[in-house]
Amino acid sequence: MPPAALRTIFTVVPTFFAVRYWQNQLRGELGNLSLGPHIAATVTTEFFALAADVKAILAQVGVPPALAFLLSLPD
């Protein structure tokens, strides 16, 4: 079972607040420590596979405008 804080932020807290919270957390030291090394180690492998999977899913369900812009950037 997930910790109570994570259950709360994903089920009780309004989405706009949860998104803002995680944006701020992952832009700071938490993001650098938790995601930075992994992203650097997999930038030429896993990242492109993940991007291809996301693009395939979005081709089926549609792409929100903000994400369409990000996906239009060069690989």
All heavy atoms as a GROMACS GRO file, in nm:
protein
  569
    1MET      N    1   0.085  -0.119   0.000
    1MET     CA    2   0.000   0.000   0.000
    1MET      C    3   0.089   0.125   0.000
    1MET      O    4   0.184   0.132   0.076
    1MET     CB    5  -0.090  -0.003   0.123
    1MET     CG    6  -0.170   0.123   0.140
    1MET     SD    7  -0.316   0.106   0.243
    1MET     CE    8  -0.435   0.058   0.124
    2PRO      N    9   0.057   0.222  -0.086
    2PRO     CA   10   0.138   0.345  -0.092
    2PRO      C   11   0.129   0.425   0.038
    2PRO      O   12   0.029   0.416   0.108
    2PRO     CB   13   0.075   0.424  -0.206
    2PRO     CG   14  -0.021   0.334  -0.273
    2PRO     CD   15  -0.050   0.220  -0.182
    3PRO      N   16   0.231   0.503   0.067
    3PRO     CA   17   0.227   0.589   0.186
    3PRO      C   18   0.108   0.684   0.180
    3PRO      O   19   0.063   0.724   0.072
    3PRO     CB   20   0.358   0.667   0.180
    3PRO     CG   21   0.446   0.587   0.090
    3PRO     CD   22   0.356   0.516  -0.006
    4ALA      N   23   0.058   0.722   0.297
    4ALA     CA   24  -0.060   0.807   0.306
    4ALA      C   25  -0.043   0.939   0.231
    4ALA      O   26  -0.136   0.986   0.166
    4ALA     CB   27  -0.093   0.834   0.453
    5ALA      N   28   0.076   0.997   0.238
    5ALA     CA   29   0.098   1.126   0.169
    5ALA      C   30   0.081   1.111   0.018
    5ALA      O   31   0.020   1.195  -0.047
    5ALA     CB   32   0.237   1.180   0.202
    6LEU      N   33   0.133   1.002  -0.039
    6LEU     CA   34   0.117   0.982  -0.184
    6LEU      C   35  -0.027   0.950  -0.220
    6LEU      O   36  -0.079   0.998  -0.321
    6LEU     CB   37   0.209   0.870  -0.232
    6LEU     CG   38   0.356   0.904  -0.238
    6LEU    CD1   39   0.438   0.784  -0.283
    6LEU    CD2   40   0.380   1.021  -0.331
    7ARG      N   41  -0.094   0.868  -0.140
    7ARG     CA   42  -0.237   0.839  -0.164
    7ARG      C   43  -0.316   0.968  -0.164
    7ARG      O   44  -0.403   0.989  -0.248
    7ARG     CB   45  -0.291   0.744  -0.058
    7ARG     CG   46  -0.273   0.600  -0.090
    7ARG     CD   47  -0.361   0.510  -0.005
    7ARG     NE   48  -0.381   0.551   0.132
    7ARG     CZ   49  -0.303   0.516   0.234
    7ARG    NH1   50  -0.199   0.440   0.214
    7ARG    NH2   51  -0.329   0.557   0.356
    8THR      N   52  -0.287   1.055  -0.069
    8THR     CA   53  -0.361   1.181  -0.057
    8THR      C   54  -0.339   1.270  -0.178
    8THR      O   55  -0.434   1.320  -0.237
    8THR     CB   56  -0.319   1.255   0.071
    8THR    OG1   57  -0.348   1.171   0.182
    8THR    CG2   58  -0.394   1.386   0.086
    9ILE      N   59  -0.213   1.289  -0.217
    9ILE     CA   60  -0.187   1.382  -0.326
    9ILE      C   61  -0.239   1.331  -0.460
    9ILE      O   62  -0.272   1.407  -0.548
    9ILE     CB   63  -0.038   1.422  -0.335
    9ILE    CG1   64  -0.025   1.552  -0.412
    9ILE    CG2   65   0.045   1.312  -0.397
    9ILE    CD1   66   0.097   1.632  -0.380
   10PHE      N   67  -0.252   1.198  -0.475
   10PHE     CA   68  -0.302   1.143  -0.601
   10PHE      C   69  -0.453   1.118  -0.600
   10PHE      O   70  -0.510   1.096  -0.707
   10PHE     CB   71  -0.229   1.014  -0.636
   10PHE     CG   72  -0.091   1.039  -0.691
   10PHE    CD1   73   0.020   1.002  -0.620
   10PHE    CD2   74  -0.074   1.101  -0.813
   10PHE    CE1   75   0.147   1.025  -0.670
   10PHE    CE2   76   0.052   1.126  -0.864
   10PHE     CZ   77   0.163   1.088  -0.792
   11THR      N   78  -0.518   1.120  -0.485
   11THR     CA   79  -0.661   1.089  -0.482
   11THR      C   80  -0.749   1.196  -0.421
   11THR      O   81  -0.864   1.210  -0.459
   11THR     CB   82  -0.686   0.956  -0.406
   11THR    OG1   83  -0.638   0.970  -0.271
   11THR    CG2   84  -0.618   0.840  -0.473
   12VAL      N   85  -0.696   1.273  -0.327
   12VAL     CA   86  -0.778   1.371  -0.255
   12VAL      C   87  -0.753   1.514  -0.302
   12VAL      O   88  -0.845   1.590  -0.324
   12VAL     CB   89  -0.754   1.360  -0.103
   12VAL    CG1   90  -0.833   1.464  -0.028
   12VAL    CG2   91  -0.788   1.219  -0.054
   13VAL      N   92  -0.628   1.547  -0.318
   13VAL     CA   93  -0.587   1.684  -0.353
   13VAL      C   94  -0.631   1.715  -0.496
   13VAL      O   95  -0.619   1.630  -0.585
   13VAL     CB   96  -0.434   1.697  -0.339
   13VAL    CG1   97  -0.385   1.831  -0.388
   13VAL    CG2   98  -0.394   1.674  -0.195
   14PRO      N   99  -0.683   1.835  -0.522
   14PRO     CA  100  -0.719   1.872  -0.659
   14PRO      C  101  -0.600   1.858  -0.755
   14PRO      O  102  -0.486   1.886  -0.718
   14PRO     CB  103  -0.762   2.019  -0.647
   14PRO     CG  104  -0.797   2.038  -0.504
   14PRO     CD  105  -0.709   1.943  -0.427
   15THR      N  106  -0.628   1.816  -0.875
   15THR     CA  107  -0.523   1.787  -0.973
   15THR      C  108  -0.430   1.906  -0.995
   15THR      O  109  -0.308   1.889  -1.001
   15THR     CB  110  -0.586   1.744  -1.107
   15THR    OG1  111  -0.668   1.630  -1.082
   15THR    CG2  112  -0.480   1.708  -1.208
   16PHE      N  113  -0.486   2.027  -1.009
   16PHE     CA  114  -0.401   2.144  -1.036
   16PHE      C  115  -0.297   2.163  -0.926
   16PHE      O  116  -0.184   2.200  -0.951
   16PHE     CB  117  -0.483   2.271  -1.056
   16PHE     CG  118  -0.542   2.327  -0.930
   16PHE    CD1  119  -0.472   2.418  -0.853
   16PHE    CD2  120  -0.668   2.288  -0.888
   16PHE    CE1  121  -0.526   2.471  -0.736
   16PHE    CE2  122  -0.723   2.340  -0.770
   16PHE     CZ  123  -0.651   2.431  -0.694
   17PHE      N  124  -0.336   2.136  -0.801
   17PHE     CA  125  -0.242   2.151  -0.690
   17PHE      C  126  -0.136   2.042  -0.694
   17PHE      O  127  -0.017   2.069  -0.674
   17PHE     CB  128  -0.316   2.148  -0.556
   17PHE     CG  129  -0.225   2.167  -0.439
   17PHE    CD1  130  -0.184   2.293  -0.400
   17PHE    CD2  131  -0.176   2.057  -0.369
   17PHE    CE1  132  -0.098   2.311  -0.293
   17PHE    CE2  133  -0.089   2.073  -0.263
   17PHE     CZ  134  -0.051   2.201  -0.225
   18ALA      N  135  -0.178   1.919  -0.720
   18ALA     CA  136  -0.083   1.807  -0.727
   18ALA      C  137   0.018   1.829  -0.838
   18ALA      O  138   0.138   1.805  -0.821
   18ALA     CB  139  -0.158   1.675  -0.746
   19VAL      N  140  -0.028   1.876  -0.953
   19VAL     CA  141   0.062   1.901  -1.066
   19VAL      C  142   0.163   2.009  -1.028
   19VAL      O  143   0.283   1.995  -1.050
   19VAL     CB  144  -0.017   1.943  -1.192
   19VAL    CG1  145   0.074   1.998  -1.299
   19VAL    CG2  146  -0.097   1.824  -1.244
   20ARG      N  147   0.116   2.116  -0.969
   20ARG     CA  148   0.206   2.225  -0.928
   20ARG      C  149   0.307   2.176  -0.824
   20ARG      O  150   0.425   2.207  -0.831
   20ARG     CB  151   0.123   2.341  -0.872
   20ARG     CG  152   0.200   2.461  -0.822
   20ARG     CD  153   0.273   2.538  -0.931
   20ARG     NE  154   0.191   2.576  -1.042
   20ARG     CZ  155   0.133   2.693  -1.059
   20ARG    NH1  156   0.147   2.788  -0.971
   20ARG    NH2  157   0.062   2.716  -1.166
   21TYR      N  158   0.260   2.096  -0.730
   21TYR     CA  159   0.348   2.042  -0.627
   21TYR      C  160   0.461   1.961  -0.690
   21TYR      O  161   0.578   1.982  -0.661
   21TYR     CB  162   0.268   1.956  -0.529
   21TYR     CG  163   0.355   1.878  -0.434
   21TYR    CD1  164   0.408   1.938  -0.320
   21TYR    CD2  165   0.386   1.744  -0.458
   21TYR    CE1  166   0.488   1.867  -0.233
   21TYR    CE2  167   0.467   1.673  -0.372
   21TYR     CZ  168   0.518   1.735  -0.260
   21TYR     OH  169   0.598   1.665  -0.174
   22TRP      N  170   0.426   1.865  -0.778
   22TRP     CA  171   0.528   1.778  -0.838
   22TRP      C  172   0.618   1.855  -0.934
   22TRP      O  173   0.737   1.826  -0.944
   22TRP     CB  174   0.463   1.658  -0.907
   22TRP     CG  175   0.416   1.558  -0.805
   22TRP    CD1  176   0.287   1.526  -0.776
   22TRP    CD2  177   0.496   1.482  -0.716
   22TRP    NE1  178   0.284   1.434  -0.675
   22TRP    CE2  179   0.410   1.405  -0.636
   22TRP    CE3  180   0.633   1.471  -0.695
   22TRP    CZ2  181   0.457   1.319  -0.538
   22TRP    CZ3  182   0.680   1.383  -0.596
   22TRP    CH2  183   0.592   1.309  -0.519
   23GLN      N  184   0.565   1.954  -1.003
   23GLN     CA  185   0.650   2.036  -1.089
   23GLN      C  186   0.759   2.103  -1.006
   23GLN      O  187   0.876   2.103  -1.044
   23GLN     CB  188   0.568   2.143  -1.161
   23GLN     CG  189   0.489   2.092  -1.277
   23GLN     CD  190   0.401   2.200  -1.338
   23GLN    OE1  191   0.364   2.298  -1.272
   23GLN    NE2  192   0.365   2.181  -1.463
   24ASN      N  193   0.720   2.162  -0.895
   24ASN     CA  194   0.816   2.230  -0.809
   24ASN      C  195   0.916   2.133  -0.748
   24ASN      O  196   1.036   2.162  -0.741
   24ASN     CB  197   0.744   2.308  -0.699
   24ASN     CG  198   0.673   2.429  -0.753
   24ASN    OD1  199   0.711   2.484  -0.856
   24ASN    ND2  200   0.568   2.472  -0.687
   25GLN      N  201   0.868   2.018  -0.704
   25GLN     CA  202   0.957   1.920  -0.643
   25GLN      C  203   1.060   1.866  -0.743
   25GLN      O  204   1.178   1.855  -0.712
   25GLN     CB  205   0.876   1.803  -0.584
   25GLN     CG  206   0.794   1.839  -0.464
   25GLN     CD  207   0.880   1.890  -0.350
   25GLN    OE1  208   0.978   1.827  -0.311
   25GLN    NE2  209   0.845   2.005  -0.296
   26LEU      N  210   1.014   1.832  -0.864
   26LEU     CA  211   1.103   1.770  -0.961
   26LEU      C  212   1.195   1.870  -1.030
   26LEU      O  213   1.297   1.830  -1.086
   26LEU     CB  214   1.022   1.690  -1.063
   26LEU     CG  215   0.950   1.570  -1.001
   26LEU    CD1  216   0.863   1.501  -1.105
   26LEU    CD2  217   1.047   1.472  -0.938
   27ARG      N  218   1.164   1.998  -1.022
   27ARG     CA  219   1.254   2.100  -1.077
   27ARG      C  220   1.369   2.130  -0.982
   27ARG      O  221   1.471   2.185  -1.021
   27ARG     CB  222   1.179   2.231  -1.102
   27ARG     CG  223   1.100   2.230  -1.227
   27ARG     CD  224   1.046   2.369  -1.255
   27ARG     NE  225   0.958   2.364  -1.370
   27ARG     CZ  226   0.836   2.410  -1.372
   27ARG    NH1  227   0.784   2.469  -1.266
   27ARG    NH2  228   0.762   2.399  -1.480
   28GLY      N  229   1.353   2.095  -0.858
   28GLY     CA  230   1.453   2.127  -0.757
   28GLY      C  231   1.549   2.014  -0.730
   28GLY      O  232   1.575   1.926  -0.813
   29GLU      N  233   1.600   2.015  -0.608
   29GLU     CA  234   1.700   1.917  -0.567
   29GLU      C  235   1.647   1.775  -0.572
   29GLU      O  236   1.720   1.682  -0.609
   29GLU     CB  237   1.748   1.950  -0.425
   29GLU     CG  238   1.853   1.855  -0.379
   29GLU     CD  239   1.977   1.925  -0.329
   29GLU    OE1  240   1.986   2.047  -0.340
   29GLU    OE2  241   2.065   1.855  -0.280
   30LEU      N  242   1.521   1.754  -0.539
   30LEU     CA  243   1.463   1.619  -0.544
   30LEU      C  244   1.473   1.562  -0.685
   30LEU      O  245   1.513   1.447  -0.704
   30LEU     CB  246   1.316   1.621  -0.499
   30LEU     CG  247   1.241   1.489  -0.513
   30LEU    CD1  248   1.298   1.385  -0.418
   30LEU    CD2  249   1.094   1.510  -0.487
   31GLY      N  250   1.439   1.641  -0.784
   31GLY     CA  251   1.448   1.596  -0.922
   31GLY      C  252   1.591   1.566  -0.964
   31GLY      O  253   1.619   1.466  -1.030
   32ASN      N  254   1.683   1.655  -0.924
   32ASN     CA  255   1.824   1.634  -0.958
   32ASN      C  256   1.879   1.507  -0.894
   32ASN      O  257   1.952   1.432  -0.958
   32ASN     CB  258   1.909   1.753  -0.915
   32ASN     CG  259   1.884   1.874  -1.001
   32ASN    OD1  260   1.844   1.862  -1.116
   32ASN    ND2  261   1.906   1.991  -0.946
   33LEU      N  262   1.844   1.484  -0.770
   33LEU     CA  263   1.896   1.366  -0.699
   33LEU      C  264   1.829   1.237  -0.743
   33LEU      O  265   1.894   1.134  -0.756
   33LEU     CB  266   1.880   1.384  -0.548
   33LEU     CG  267   1.966   1.492  -0.485
   33LEU    CD1  268   1.930   1.510  -0.339
   33LEU    CD2  269   2.113   1.459  -0.499
   34SER      N  270   1.698   1.242  -0.766
   34SER     CA  271   1.626   1.118  -0.794
   34SER      C  272   1.621   1.083  -0.942
   34SER      O  273   1.627   0.966  -0.978
   34SER     CB  274   1.484   1.125  -0.737
   34SER     OG  275   1.412   1.230  -0.800
   35LEU      N  276   1.609   1.181  -1.029
   35LEU     CA  277   1.593   1.153  -1.171
   35LEU      C  278   1.717   1.184  -1.254
   35LEU      O  279   1.740   1.122  -1.358
   35LEU     CB  280   1.474   1.231  -1.226
   35LEU     CG  281   1.339   1.197  -1.165
   35LEU    CD1  282   1.232   1.289  -1.220
   35LEU    CD2  283   1.304   1.053  -1.190
   36GLY      N  284   1.794   1.281  -1.213
   36GLY     CA  285   1.909   1.325  -1.291
   36GLY      C  286   2.005   1.215  -1.332
   36GLY      O  287   2.034   1.198  -1.450
   37PRO      N  288   2.056   1.135  -1.237
   37PRO     CA  289   2.150   1.030  -1.275
   37PRO      C  290   2.088   0.925  -1.369
   37PRO      O  291   2.152   0.879  -1.462
   37PRO     CB  292   2.189   0.966  -1.142
   37PRO     CG  293   2.162   1.072  -1.040
   37PRO     CD  294   2.043   1.149  -1.093
   38HIS      N  295   1.965   0.891  -1.345
   38HIS     CA  296   1.898   0.792  -1.430
   38HIS      C  297   1.880   0.845  -1.572
   38HIS      O  298   1.907   0.775  -1.670
   38HIS     CB  299   1.762   0.753  -1.372
   38HIS     CG  300   1.687   0.659  -1.458
   38HIS    ND1  301   1.721   0.526  -1.471
   38HIS    CD2  302   1.582   0.678  -1.540
   38HIS    CE1  303   1.638   0.468  -1.556
   38HIS    NE2  304   1.552   0.558  -1.598
   39ILE      N  305   1.836   0.968  -1.583
   39ILE     CA  306   1.816   1.028  -1.715
   39ILE      C  307   1.949   1.036  -1.789
   39ILE      O  308   1.958   1.002  -1.908
   39ILE     CB  309   1.750   1.166  -1.703
   39ILE    CG1  310   1.605   1.148  -1.656
   39ILE    CG2  311   1.755   1.242  -1.835
   39ILE    CD1  312   1.537   1.276  -1.618
   40ALA      N  313   2.053   1.078  -1.721
   40ALA     CA  314   2.184   1.089  -1.786
   40ALA      C  315   2.234   0.953  -1.833
   40ALA      O  316   2.294   0.941  -1.941
   40ALA     CB  317   2.285   1.151  -1.689
   41ALA      N  318   2.208   0.847  -1.756
   41ALA     CA  319   2.257   0.714  -1.792
   41ALA      C  320   2.178   0.650  -1.905
   41ALA      O  321   2.227   0.562  -1.974
   41ALA     CB  322   2.255   0.624  -1.669
   42THR      N  323   2.054   0.693  -1.925
   42THR     CA  324   1.968   0.626  -2.023
   42THR      C  325   1.925   0.717  -2.137
   42THR      O  326   1.837   0.680  -2.214
   42THR     CB  327   1.842   0.570  -1.954
   42THR    OG1  328   1.768   0.677  -1.898
   42THR    CG2  329   1.878   0.469  -1.847
   43VAL      N  330   1.987   0.830  -2.150
   43VAL     CA  331   1.942   0.929  -2.248
   43VAL      C  332   1.947   0.876  -2.391
   43VAL      O  333   1.866   0.916  -2.474
   43VAL     CB  334   2.018   1.062  -2.232
   43VAL    CG1  335   2.161   1.048  -2.281
   43VAL    CG2  336   1.948   1.175  -2.304
   44THR      N  337   2.036   0.786  -2.421
   44THR     CA  338   2.045   0.734  -2.558
   44THR      C  339   1.973   0.601  -2.576
   44THR      O  340   1.974   0.545  -2.685
   44THR     CB  341   2.192   0.715  -2.599
   44THR    OG1  342   2.254   0.622  -2.509
   44THR    CG2  343   2.267   0.846  -2.598
   45THR      N  344   1.910   0.549  -2.471
   45THR     CA  345   1.842   0.420  -2.484
   45THR      C  346   1.696   0.430  -2.439
   45THR      O  347   1.606   0.441  -2.520
   45THR     CB  348   1.915   0.312  -2.402
   45THR    OG1  349   1.925   0.355  -2.266
   45THR    CG2  350   2.054   0.286  -2.455
   46GLU      N  351   1.676   0.424  -2.309
   46GLU     CA  352   1.541   0.418  -2.254
   46GLU      C  353   1.457   0.541  -2.289
   46GLU      O  354   1.338   0.529  -2.315
   46GLU     CB  355   1.550   0.404  -2.102
   46GLU     CG  356   1.417   0.389  -2.033
   46GLU     CD  357   1.432   0.375  -1.883
   46GLU    OE1  358   1.543   0.352  -1.834
   46GLU    OE2  359   1.330   0.390  -1.814
   47PHE      N  360   1.517   0.658  -2.290
   47PHE     CA  361   1.443   0.780  -2.316
   47PHE      C  362   1.372   0.774  -2.451
   47PHE      O  363   1.256   0.808  -2.464
   47PHE     CB  364   1.535   0.902  -2.310
   47PHE     CG  365   1.463   1.030  -2.337
   47PHE    CD1  366   1.381   1.086  -2.242
   47PHE    CD2  367   1.475   1.091  -2.460
   47PHE    CE1  368   1.312   1.204  -2.268
   47PHE    CE2  369   1.407   1.209  -2.487
   47PHE     CZ  370   1.326   1.266  -2.391
   48PHE      N  371   1.442   0.728  -2.554
   48PHE     CA  372   1.381   0.722  -2.688
   48PHE      C  373   1.273   0.615  -2.696
   48PHE      O  374   1.172   0.633  -2.764
   48PHE     CB  375   1.489   0.702  -2.795
   48PHE     CG  376   1.575   0.824  -2.810
   48PHE    CD1  377   1.704   0.825  -2.763
   48PHE    CD2  378   1.525   0.939  -2.870
   48PHE    CE1  379   1.783   0.939  -2.775
   48PHE    CE2  380   1.602   1.053  -2.884
   48PHE     CZ  381   1.732   1.052  -2.836
   49ALA      N  382   1.292   0.503  -2.627
   49ALA     CA  383   1.189   0.398  -2.624
   49ALA      C  384   1.065   0.450  -2.553
   49ALA      O  385   0.952   0.428  -2.599
   49ALA     CB  386   1.242   0.273  -2.555
   50LEU      N  387   1.082   0.519  -2.443
   50LEU     CA  388   0.970   0.576  -2.370
   50LEU      C  389   0.897   0.680  -2.455
   50LEU      O  390   0.774   0.682  -2.462
   50LEU     CB  391   1.018   0.639  -2.239
   50LEU     CG  392   0.913   0.708  -2.154
   50LEU    CD1  393   0.805   0.609  -2.111
   50LEU    CD2  394   0.977   0.772  -2.033
   51ALA      N  395   0.972   0.766  -2.521
   51ALA     CA  396   0.912   0.868  -2.607
   51ALA      C  397   0.831   0.803  -2.719
   51ALA      O  398   0.721   0.848  -2.751
   51ALA     CB  399   1.020   0.959  -2.664
   52ALA      N  400   0.881   0.697  -2.777
   52ALA     CA  401   0.809   0.627  -2.885
   52ALA      C  402   0.680   0.567  -2.832
   52ALA      O  403   0.575   0.574  -2.898
   52ALA     CB  404   0.898   0.520  -2.946
   53ASP      N  405   0.684   0.510  -2.711
   53ASP     CA  406   0.562   0.453  -2.652
   53ASP      C  407   0.458   0.561  -2.625
   53ASP      O  408   0.339   0.542  -2.653
   53ASP     CB  409   0.595   0.381  -2.520
   53ASP     CG  410   0.673   0.252  -2.542
   53ASP    OD1  411   0.679   0.204  -2.657
   53ASP    OD2  412   0.729   0.200  -2.442
   54VAL      N  413   0.501   0.674  -2.571
   54VAL     CA  414   0.408   0.784  -2.544
   54VAL      C  415   0.347   0.835  -2.674
   54VAL      O  416   0.226   0.858  -2.683
   54VAL     CB  417   0.478   0.898  -2.467
   54VAL    CG1  418   0.391   1.022  -2.460
   54VAL    CG2  419   0.516   0.851  -2.328
   55LYS      N  420   0.428   0.851  -2.777
   55LYS     CA  421   0.376   0.898  -2.906
   55LYS      C  422   0.274   0.800  -2.963
   55LYS      O  423   0.171   0.842  -3.019
   55LYS     CB  424   0.491   0.919  -3.005
   55LYS     CG  425   0.575   1.040  -2.973
   55LYS     CD  426   0.692   1.052  -3.070
   55LYS     CE  427   0.783   1.168  -3.034
   55LYS     NZ  428   0.897   1.180  -3.126
   56ALA      N  429   0.297   0.670  -2.948
   56ALA     CA  430   0.202   0.570  -2.998
   56ALA      C  431   0.069   0.578  -2.924
   56ALA      O  432  -0.038   0.571  -2.986
   56ALA     CB  433   0.262   0.431  -2.986
   57ILE      N  434   0.075   0.595  -2.795
   57ILE     CA  435  -0.048   0.607  -2.715
   57ILE      C  436  -0.124   0.734  -2.754
   57ILE      O  437  -0.246   0.731  -2.774
   57ILE     CB  438  -0.016   0.606  -2.564
   57ILE    CG1  439   0.034   0.468  -2.523
   57ILE    CG2  440  -0.138   0.648  -2.483
   57ILE    CD1  441   0.094   0.464  -2.385
   58LEU      N  442  -0.051   0.844  -2.766
   58LEU     CA  443  -0.116   0.971  -2.799
   58LEU      C  444  -0.174   0.971  -2.940
   58LEU      O  445  -0.272   1.041  -2.966
   58LEU     CB  446  -0.018   1.086  -2.780
   58LEU     CG  447   0.022   1.111  -2.636
   58LEU    CD1  448   0.130   1.217  -2.628
   58LEU    CD2  449  -0.097   1.150  -2.550
   59ALA      N  450  -0.117   0.892  -3.029
   59ALA     CA  451  -0.172   0.881  -3.164
   59ALA      C  452  -0.312   0.820  -3.160
   59ALA      O  453  -0.396   0.850  -3.244
   59ALA     CB  454  -0.080   0.797  -3.252
   60GLN      N  455  -0.338   0.740  -3.059
   60GLN     CA  456  -0.468   0.676  -3.044
   60GLN      C  457  -0.569   0.765  -2.972
   60GLN      O  458  -0.687   0.764  -3.005
   60GLN     CB  459  -0.455   0.544  -2.968
   60GLN     CG  460  -0.375   0.440  -3.040
   60GLN     CD  461  -0.352   0.317  -2.955
   60GLN    OE1  462  -0.408   0.304  -2.846
   60GLN    NE2  463  -0.270   0.225  -3.004
   61VAL      N  464  -0.523   0.841  -2.875
   61VAL     CA  465  -0.616   0.917  -2.790
   61VAL      C  466  -0.618   1.066  -2.817
   61VAL      O  467  -0.704   1.137  -2.765
   61VAL     CB  468  -0.588   0.892  -2.639
   61VAL    CG1  469  -0.604   0.747  -2.605
   61VAL    CG2  470  -0.451   0.943  -2.600
   62GLY      N  471  -0.524   1.117  -2.893
   62GLY     CA  472  -0.517   1.260  -2.919
   62GLY      C  473  -0.411   1.326  -2.832
   62GLY      O  474  -0.375   1.275  -2.727
   63VAL      N  475  -0.362   1.438  -2.878
   63VAL     CA  476  -0.252   1.506  -2.812
   63VAL      C  477  -0.296   1.643  -2.762
   63VAL      O  478  -0.342   1.726  -2.841
   63VAL     CB  479  -0.133   1.524  -2.910
   63VAL    CG1  480  -0.015   1.589  -2.841
   63VAL    CG2  481  -0.092   1.389  -2.969
   64PRO      N  482  -0.282   1.670  -2.632
   64PRO     CA  483  -0.311   1.805  -2.581
   64PRO      C  484  -0.215   1.906  -2.644
   64PRO      O  485  -0.100   1.872  -2.675
   64PRO     CB  486  -0.286   1.793  -2.431
   64PRO     CG  487  -0.284   1.647  -2.401
   64PRO     CD  488  -0.242   1.578  -2.527
   65PRO      N  489  -0.258   2.031  -2.665
   65PRO     CA  490  -0.175   2.131  -2.733
   65PRO      C  491  -0.036   2.152  -2.672
   65PRO      O  492   0.063   2.160  -2.745
   65PRO     CB  493  -0.258   2.259  -2.723
   65PRO     CG  494  -0.398   2.212  -2.708
   65PRO     CD  495  -0.391   2.083  -2.632
   66ALA      N  496  -0.025   2.160  -2.541
   66ALA     CA  497   0.105   2.183  -2.479
   66ALA      C  498   0.199   2.066  -2.507
   66ALA      O  499   0.318   2.084  -2.534
   66ALA     CB  500   0.091   2.206  -2.330
   67LEU      N  501   0.146   1.947  -2.502
   67LEU     CA  502   0.227   1.829  -2.529
   67LEU      C  503   0.261   1.820  -2.677
   67LEU      O  504   0.370   1.777  -2.714
   67LEU     CB  505   0.156   1.702  -2.482
   67LEU     CG  506   0.237   1.574  -2.487
   67LEU    CD1  507   0.370   1.589  -2.414
   67LEU    CD2  508   0.157   1.460  -2.430
   68ALA      N  509   0.172   1.863  -2.763
   68ALA     CA  510   0.199   1.863  -2.907
   68ALA      C  511   0.322   1.949  -2.936
   68ALA      O  512   0.406   1.912  -3.018
   68ALA     CB  513   0.078   1.914  -2.984
   69PHE      N  514   0.332   2.062  -2.869
   69PHE     CA  515   0.449   2.148  -2.886
   69PHE      C  516   0.576   2.076  -2.844
   69PHE      O  517   0.677   2.075  -2.917
   69PHE     CB  518   0.435   2.278  -2.808
   69PHE     CG  519   0.562   2.357  -2.802
   69PHE    CD1  520   0.606   2.427  -2.914
   69PHE    CD2  521   0.639   2.359  -2.688
   69PHE    CE1  522   0.726   2.498  -2.910
   69PHE    CE2  523   0.758   2.429  -2.683
   69PHE     CZ  524   0.801   2.499  -2.795
   70LEU      N  525   0.574   2.013  -2.726
   70LEU     CA  526   0.693   1.942  -2.679
   70LEU      C  527   0.732   1.829  -2.773
   70LEU      O  528   0.850   1.807  -2.800
   70LEU     CB  529   0.669   1.886  -2.538
   70LEU     CG  530   0.655   1.989  -2.428
   70LEU    CD1  531   0.617   1.922  -2.298
   70LEU    CD2  532   0.782   2.070  -2.413
   71LEU      N  533   0.632   1.758  -2.825
   71LEU     CA  534   0.661   1.646  -2.915
   71LEU      C  535   0.711   1.693  -3.051
   71LEU      O  536   0.772   1.616  -3.124
   71LEU     CB  537   0.538   1.558  -2.931
   71LEU     CG  538   0.495   1.484  -2.806
   71LEU    CD1  539   0.364   1.412  -2.828
   71LEU    CD2  540   0.603   1.388  -2.760
   72SER      N  541   0.687   1.818  -3.084
   72SER     CA  542   0.733   1.870  -3.213
   72SER      C  543   0.882   1.907  -3.210
   72SER      O  544   0.942   1.927  -3.314
   72SER     CB  545   0.650   1.993  -3.255
   72SER     OG  546   0.685   2.104  -3.172
   73LEU      N  547   0.938   1.913  -3.091
   73LEU     CA  548   1.081   1.944  -3.079
   73LEU      C  549   1.164   1.828  -3.133
   73LEU      O  550   1.121   1.714  -3.127
   73LEU     CB  551   1.115   1.973  -2.932
   73LEU     CG  552   1.040   2.091  -2.871
   73LEU    CD1  553   1.072   2.100  -2.722
   73LEU    CD2  554   1.075   2.220  -2.940
   74PRO      N  555   1.281   1.856  -3.183
   74PRO     CA  556   1.366   1.748  -3.238
   74PRO      C  557   1.400   1.644  -3.133
   74PRO      O  558   1.417   1.676  -3.015
   74PRO     CB  559   1.491   1.819  -3.284
   74PRO     CG  560   1.468   1.964  -3.270
   74PRO     CD  561   1.345   1.985  -3.189
   75ASP      N  562   1.409   1.518  -3.177
   75ASP     CA  563   1.451   1.411  -3.086
   75ASP      C  564   1.593   1.437  -3.051
   75ASP      O  565   1.657   1.424  -2.967
   75ASP     CB  566   1.439   1.274  -3.153
   75ASP     CG  567   1.292   1.233  -3.170
   75ASP    OD1  568   1.206   1.288  -3.103
   75ASP    OD2  569   1.270   1.144  -3.253
   0.00000   0.00000   0.00000
